[in-house]
Amino acid sequence: QLQLVESGGGLVQAGGSLRLSCAASGNSFSIDVMGWYRQAPGKQSELVARINSGGNTKYEDYAKGRFTISRVNAKNTVYLQMNSLKPEETAVYYCNAVIRINYYWGQGTQVTVSS
């Protein structure tokens, strides 16, 4: 009943920027938290950032100062602005949403950072 669709990934040079978008549709009422995870080849999925309905944010240390998460609640849309990208941050970036204790995931968008 809830679908998440990511967009905005692509190929960027080291030091460049991308903005990822994630739009929720279907039964998208009362989404508590939306966030971003990433998974590089051969590595475990890791949290990038998340934001709740009140606008409170949480970032992993590597993202602080370079990445910004924002949310438009009326549209159930979350964004991730990524600046100063590094080659080691090449990964599939996944959007997630939380309703109570239920987690929902998008299909992911590929981000490739070339050196």
WONORTA-V384038 format. One record per run of one state. SS is the DSSP state (hx for helix, st for strand, lp for the rest). FROM is the first residue (numbers start at 1). TO is the last residue. Records with the same first field share a line. If there is no record, write none. Layout:
SS=FROM-TO ; FROM-TO
This chain:
lp=1-1 ; 8-9 ; 14-17 ; 27-32 ; 40-45 ; 53-56 ; 60-60 ; 64-66 ; 76-76 ; 83-86 ; 90-90 ; 100-101 ; 106-108 ; 115-115
st=2-7 ; 10-13 ; 18-26 ; 33-39 ; 46-52 ; 57-59 ; 67-72 ; 77-82 ; 91-99 ; 102-105 ; 109-114
hx=61-63 ; 73-75 ; 87-89
